[in-house]
Amino acid sequence: MNTLQTILNRKSIPLMSDPKPTSKELKQIYRAALRAPDHGALKPWKFIEVSGDDRKKLGKIFVSITKKSKKNPSNQLLEKMKNAPFRAPLIIIVVANIKKDTRIPKIEQLLSAGAAAQNIMLAASSLGYYSIWRTGHLAFNADINKKFKLKKSDVVVGYLYIGSSNKKIPTAKSDKISNYVKKLK
């Protein structure tokens, strides 16, 4: 699939199954992530890979953070958080590794991490996989940093769920471009 077709056809789906990308494919996916726009060549990203039984550990972390972040979370929500990592065979946690001793503002470093996340999703899509980017109370959360043993300056910008699907995925609908683009007058 060519690049433009990959971008135009990419679609997020909420549930995926095996197979997940192979080790060789993951290397290609991470190489794509490392090509994200990066003002100052800071490489302000880290990636945490979660699959297999480690998803159970991630589910426990999600429950712990939910109990801390949400006032009186329901048992239903806690069960949802416990099972969330099993929505896909692979989760890549994207972390903005914010560099303090630089003239490059934090927002640009966060945007660069976001671009790396998008490159991961596009690379996975070009290899025939599906993905979805999840955030919510489990991202941009100082408490999650402690659980992942990250620095205070690090920011979890999202969880990329990646896998396959044998279901028929509806085609992404086409938006009217004029709703989003205008000319400078």
For each residue, the residues with C-beta under 8 A, 3 or more apart:
1: 5 6 9 125 126
2: 5 6
3: 6 7 122 126
4: 7 8
5: 1 2 8 9
6: 1 2 3 9 10 122 125 126
7: 3 4 10 122
8: 4 5 172
9: 1 5 6 125 171 172
10: 6 7 121 122 125 172
11: 130 169 170 171 172
12: 130 131 132 133
13: 16 130 132 165 167 169
14: 87 132
15: 87 88 165
16: 13 87 88 89 129 130 131 161 162 163 164 165
17: 88 89 163 164 165 166
18: 89 163 164
19: 22 89 163 164
20: 51 88 89 90 129 162 163 164
21: 25 26 29 90 124 127 129 162
22: 19 25 26
23: 26 27
24: 27 28
25: 21 22 28 29 127
26: 21 22 23 29 30 49
27: 23 24 30 31
28: 24 25 31 32 123 127
29: 21 25 26 32 33 120 123 124 127
30: 26 27 33 34 47 120
31: 27 28 34 35 123
32: 28 29 35 119 120 122 123
33: 29 30 36 45 47 116 117 119 120 123
34: 30 31 43 45 116
35: 31 32 119
36: 33 45 112 113 115 116 118 119
37: 111 112 115
38: 41 42 43 44 112
39: 42 104 108 112
40: 102 103 104
41: 38
42: 38 39 99 102 104 109 112
43: 34 38 97
44: 38 96 97 98 99 109 112 113
45: 33 34 36 94 95 96 97 112 113 116
46: 95 97 150 154
47: 30 33 92 93 94 95 116 120
48: 92 93 95 148
49: 26 90 91 92 93
50: 54 55 57 58 85 90 91 92 93
51: 20 54 55 89 90 91
52: 55
53: 56 57
54: 50 51 57 58
55: 50 51 52 58 59 85 86 91
56: 53 59 60 85
57: 50 53 54 60 61
58: 50 54 55 61 62 85 91
59: 55 56 62 63 81 82 83 84 85 86
60: 56 57 63 64 82
61: 57 58 64 65 144 147 148
62: 58 59 65 66 81 82 84 85 138
63: 59 60 66 67 78 81 82
64: 60 61 67 68 147
65: 61 62 68 69 81 137 138 141 143 144 147
66: 62 63 69 70 73 77 78 81 137 138
67: 63 64 70 73 78
68: 64 65 143
69: 65 66 137 141 143
70: 66 67 73 77 137
71:
72:
73: 66 67 70 77 78
74: 77 78
75: 78 79
76: 79 80
77: 66 70 73 74 80 81
78: 63 66 67 73 74 75 81 82
79: 75 76 82 83
80: 76 77 83 84
81: 59 62 63 65 66 77 78 84
82: 59 60 62 63 78 79
83: 59 79 80 86 87
84: 59 62 80 81 87 134
85: 50 55 56 58 59 62 91
86: 55 59 83
87: 14 15 16 83 84 132 161
88: 15 16 17 20 91 131 132 161 162 163
89: 16 17 18 19 20 51 162 163 164
90: 20 21 49 50 51 161 162 163
91: 49 50 51 55 58 85 88 159 160 161 162
92: 47 48 49 50 120 159 160 162
93: 47 48 49 50 148 156 158 159 160
94: 45 47 113 114 116 117 120 156 157 158 159 160
95: 45 46 47 48 113 148 150 154 155 156 157
96: 44 45 109 110 112 113 154 155 157
97: 43 44 45 46 109 113 151 153 154
98: 44 106 109 110 153 154 155
99: 42 44 102 104 109 153
100: 153
101:
102: 40 42 99
103: 40
104: 39 40 42 99 108 109
105: 108 109
106: 98 109 110
107: 110 111
108: 39 104 105 111 112
109: 42 44 96 97 98 99 104 105 106 112 113
110: 96 98 106 107 113 114 155 157
111: 37 107 108 114 115
112: 36 37 38 39 42 44 45 96 108 109 115 116
113: 36 44 45 94 95 96 97 109 110 116 117 155 157
114: 94 110 111 117 118 157 158
115: 36 37 111 112 118 119
116: 33 34 36 45 47 94 112 113 119 120
117: 33 94 113 114 120 121 133 157 158 160
118: 36 114 115 121 122
119: 32 33 35 36 115 116 122 123
120: 29 30 32 33 47 92 94 116 117 123 124 131 160 162
121: 10 117 118 124 125 131 133 160 162
122: 3 6 7 10 32 118 119 125 126
123: 28 29 31 32 33 119 120 126 127
124: 21 29 120 121 127 129 130 131 160 162
125: 1 6 9 10 121 122 128 129 130 131
126: 1 3 6 122 123
127: 21 25 28 29 123 124
128: 125 164
129: 16 20 21 124 125 162 163 164
130: 11 12 13 16 124 125 162 163 164 165 169
131: 12 16 88 120 121 124 125 160 161 162 163
132: 12 13 14 87 88 160 161
133: 12 117 121 158 159 160
134: 84 138 139 158 159 160 161
135: 138 139 140 157 158 159
136: 139
137: 65 66 69 70 141
138: 62 65 66 134 135 141 144 156 159
139: 134 135 136 144 156 157 158 159
140: 135 155 156 157
141: 65 69 137 138 144 145 156
142: 145 146 152
143: 65 68 69 146 147
144: 61 65 138 139 141 147 148 150 156
145: 141 142 148 150 151 152 154 155 156
146: 142 143 149 150
147: 61 64 65 143 144
148: 48 61 93 95 144 145 156
149: 146
150: 46 95 144 145 146 154 156
151: 97 145 154
152: 142 145
153: 97 98 99 100
154: 46 95 96 97 98 145 150 151
155: 95 96 98 110 113 140 145
156: 93 94 95 138 139 140 141 144 145 148 150 159
157: 94 95 96 110 113 114 117 135 139 140
158: 93 94 114 117 133 134 135 139
159: 91 92 93 94 133 134 135 138 139 156
160: 91 92 93 94 117 120 121 124 131 132 133 134
161: 16 87 88 90 91 131 132 134
162: 16 20 21 88 89 90 91 92 120 121 124 129 130 131
163: 16 17 18 19 20 88 89 90 129 130 131
164: 16 17 18 19 20 89 128 129 130
165: 13 15 16 17 130 169
166: 17
167: 13
168:
169: 11 13 130 165
170: 11
171: 9 11
172: 8 9 10 11
173:
174:
175: 179 180
176: 179
177: 180 181
178: 181
179: 175 176
180: 175 177
181: 177 178
182:
183:
184:
185:
